[in-house]
Amino acid sequence: MSSRKSCRSSKKASKNELALVTYDKDIQPIMLAHCTPCHYPEGEKDQLDTYDRVLSRIDDILDRTQRDTSEKGFMPHKLKKPALSQEELAVFFKWMEDGMPEK
């Protein structure tokens, strides 16, 4: 009976582990949802439409998306798109912990 409990707890622990966060799977969809069209090819702002561009600007992206909505420089600008949720911000931080893989 005790081995049965061990199996259950092992399975439970593995289900609770977070999957590897990647740019293609996790970050790009958030960027598309919150940063288009301004930061994509059709927009007029610095482009954030590729892995390399997001990687090079990650500190700025996180700084600006975590500011108070009334603070200068908050993104998304003037709330043209919804602000990033705490869950979406957590995905960015997990991506950084995971080494910021592309795929």
RATA-V58319 format. One record per residue. RES is the residue in one letter. D_LAST is the distance of its C-alpha to the last C-alpha in whole Angstrom. Layout:
res->RES d_last->D_LAST
res->RES d_last->D_LAST
//
This chain:
res->M d_last->42
res->S d_last->40
res->S d_last->37
res->R d_last->37
res->K d_last->36
res->S d_last->34
res->C d_last->31
res->R d_last->31
res->S d_last->30
res->S d_last->28
res->K d_last->26
res->K d_last->26
res->A d_last->25
res->S d_last->22
res->K d_last->21
res->N d_last->22
res->E d_last->19
res->L d_last->16
res->A d_last->13
res->L d_last->10
res->V d_last->9
res->T d_last->5
res->Y d_last->6
res->D d_last->6
res->K d_last->7
res->D d_last->10
res->I d_last->10
res->Q d_last->11
res->P d_last->13
res->I d_last->15
res->M d_last->15
res->L d_last->17
res->A d_last->19
res->H d_last->21
res->C d_last->20
res->T d_last->21
res->P d_last->24
res->C d_last->25
res->H d_last->21
res->Y d_last->20
res->P d_last->22
res->E d_last->25
res->G d_last->25
res->E d_last->28
res->K d_last->26
res->D d_last->23
res->Q d_last->20
res->L d_last->17
res->D d_last->15
res->T d_last->12
res->Y d_last->10
res->D d_last->12
res->R d_last->15
res->V d_last->14
res->L d_last->13
res->S d_last->17
res->R d_last->18
res->I d_last->17
res->D d_last->20
res->D d_last->22
res->I d_last->20
res->L d_last->21
res->D d_last->24
res->R d_last->25
res->T d_last->24
res->Q d_last->25
res->R d_last->29
res->D d_last->32
res->T d_last->32
res->S d_last->35
res->E d_last->34
res->K d_last->34
res->G d_last->30
res->F d_last->29
res->M d_last->26
res->P d_last->25
res->H d_last->29
res->K d_last->32
res->L d_last->30
res->K d_last->29
res->K d_last->26
res->P d_last->26
res->A d_last->25
res->L d_last->22
res->S d_last->23
res->Q d_last->23
res->E d_last->20
res->E d_last->18
res->L d_last->19
res->A d_last->18
res->V d_last->15
res->F d_last->15
res->F d_last->16
res->K d_last->14
res->W d_last->11
res->M d_last->14
res->E d_last->15
res->D d_last->12
res->G d_last->11
res->M d_last->9
res->P d_last->6
res->E d_last->4
res->K d_last->0
//
